[in-house]
Amino acid sequence: MGDIKVTISRLRRIHGRYFWRPTKAVKALGFANVPLGADLLKAAAEAQRLNAEVEWVRRGADERPGPPRGTIAHVIELYKADDAFTRLRPKTRKGYENILREIERVAGGILVAAITKKGLKATYKALKPRGLHIAAAHMRIWSILMGVALDEGLRKPELGNPASKLKITTPPARRRRPTFDEVMKYCRTAEANNRRSLKIAVLLAFDLNQRESDVLSLARSAYDGLRVTIRQEKTGALVKVLATEALRNELDAIEHGHATTVISEATGLPYKEDHFRHEFRRIADLAGLDFQFRDLRRGGLTETADAGATLMQLHATSGHKSMQSSEPYLVPTTDQADEAIRKRERLRRSKRNEN
């Protein structure tokens, strides 16, 4: 970091340490000398903040100024005002906001020009114990922020994007697929613990091959006594899926008068996402099951494939944007492999009979 040079008004280096030294005119506004320590990056960020405070006092503004120009906090502010952020799906935007808040808390005052690939590698290494998905998500946000900084001229082009080509370890694809027996065990545990709403939610996800967000927002009017009609939040696809007998029994027996299908017993209202996930995990732990709610869609599609459904039929229930998008949910199983060989043998027998 020793080769980084910055020129900031009122920032002075004296005997190896940094100070913010206001002029007499600025002192007359109520400011005083401020020691800023030996770290240039932190000193520069604080000096910029103090300079912004001076301008705010001079203007007599009603609102305090935003983050100092050129800092990570400043770039975050620019990104959050951009269409690239505001047009994200609500669920995606919420996840980004959580990471942006953490980045701003830890590094908001650092100048974007001072961010290096070496520093981001160290950040990635520190995040990995929290999970590869979390570490990878943070690096994606860093890459976006550095791209914004370059586009806005806050970082010199020759410095490039330090978050690119970091050789991030790709998180392994999740392959857990709950079986029918596991789902039934979960349902029994949910009902025994006065959480029939979770039983209904699990059956909607597993038997209809649907996502959590679509299950939680499903209107009761979407069920006509035979099929469930779903306009998927993620893809916008409209799917009509035949309800299984087990699911029909649960939907027909709903007694609450709410317009939404899945209602919390604790509040009498639709579940908030965090509350739902907490309750789902609690019941899963009581049942001794390790799957997540998102695994139910994969398990449902796999069971449907095991029953002999074609890729087209699977696609019609899943609502993916393309046929290829449905394929990752089809986890190869011994049953599928066995059936493939049985089909070959049936073909051979058929040919022998013809001869």
Buried (B, 14 or more C-beta within 10 A) or exposed (E): EEEEEBEBBBBBEEEEEBBBBBEEEBEEEEBEEBEBEEEBBBBBBBBBBBBBBBEBBEEEEEEEBEBBBBBBBBBBBBBBEEEEBEEBEEBEBEBBBEBBEEBBEEBBBBBBBBBEBEBBBEBBEEBBEEEBEBBBBBBBBBBBBBBBBBEBEBBEEEBEBBBEEBEBEEEEEEEEBBEBEBBBBBBEBBBEBEBBBBBBBBBBBBBBBBBBBBBBBBBBEBBEEEBBBBBBBBBEBEBEBEBBEBBBEBBEEBEEEBEBBBBBEEEEEBBEEEBBBEBBEBBBEBBEBEBBBEBBBBBBBBBBBBEEBEEEBBBBBBBBEEEEEBEEBBBEBEEBEEBEEEEEEEEEEEEEEEE
